[in-house]
Each structure stands twice: as C-alpha cells, then as structure tokens.
Amino acid sequence: MEKRKSSTFNFHCFTVFKDIPSDLIKTFTVDRGKEFARYVDIENTLNIDVYFADVYAFGKEVHTVEVESVLEVFKKYSDLKKKNI
C-alpha cells in the first residue's frame, strides 16, 4: 500500500468490505503498523471489533488454510479476483 497512511487503508478497507454481507464480517485482525492508527473508524463504520496481532508472541502462528479461506471470501465478494492475489 502506497505511503501506509491510515486514511488510505481505511478507504480501501471500506471499498472491499462494502460488497461482503455484514453477517460474514465479525472481527478484523491487523498488525501494529501505522496504517491502522484509525482503527476506531473501521470499528464504527463496519460495526466490528478490530484486534491487533501479537506478532512476536512465541507459538502464535497464522495458518495458511485460514488465510486462504479469508482471501476466497474477499475474492467472492469484491473485485480482488481481478487483481490476482
């Protein structure tokens, strides 16, 4: 993402999530990058909880299958399938 600005991230986040039914979005987990500084806007606009990953915690790993499942939902409900993720 260019310049890693929170306003840029939120714009793209809302653009992607607008096409996904709200009952499929319950939480959103992000790292501690500066682009997530305005996470409260995401919580309020999408009515979801935003969590921050503890990236340095031992034994906490993201499973590839879970990530692939999330990407499939994004591709189904947005134009990400055109971007070839």
C-alpha positions, 0 to 999 in steps of 0.5 A: 500500500502506497505511503501506509497512511491510515486514511488510505487503508481505511478507504480501501478497507471500506471499498472491499468490505462494502460488497461482503454481507455484514453477517460474514464480517465479525472481527478484523485482525491487523498488525501494529503498523501505522496504517491502522492508527484509525482503527476506531473508524473501521470499528464504527463504520463496519460495526466490528471489533478490530484486534491487533496481532501479537506478532512476536508472541512465541507459538502464535502462528497464522495458518495458511488454510485460514488465510486462504479461506479469508482471501476466497471470501474477499475474492467472492465478494469484491473485485480482488479476483481481478487483481490476482492475489 
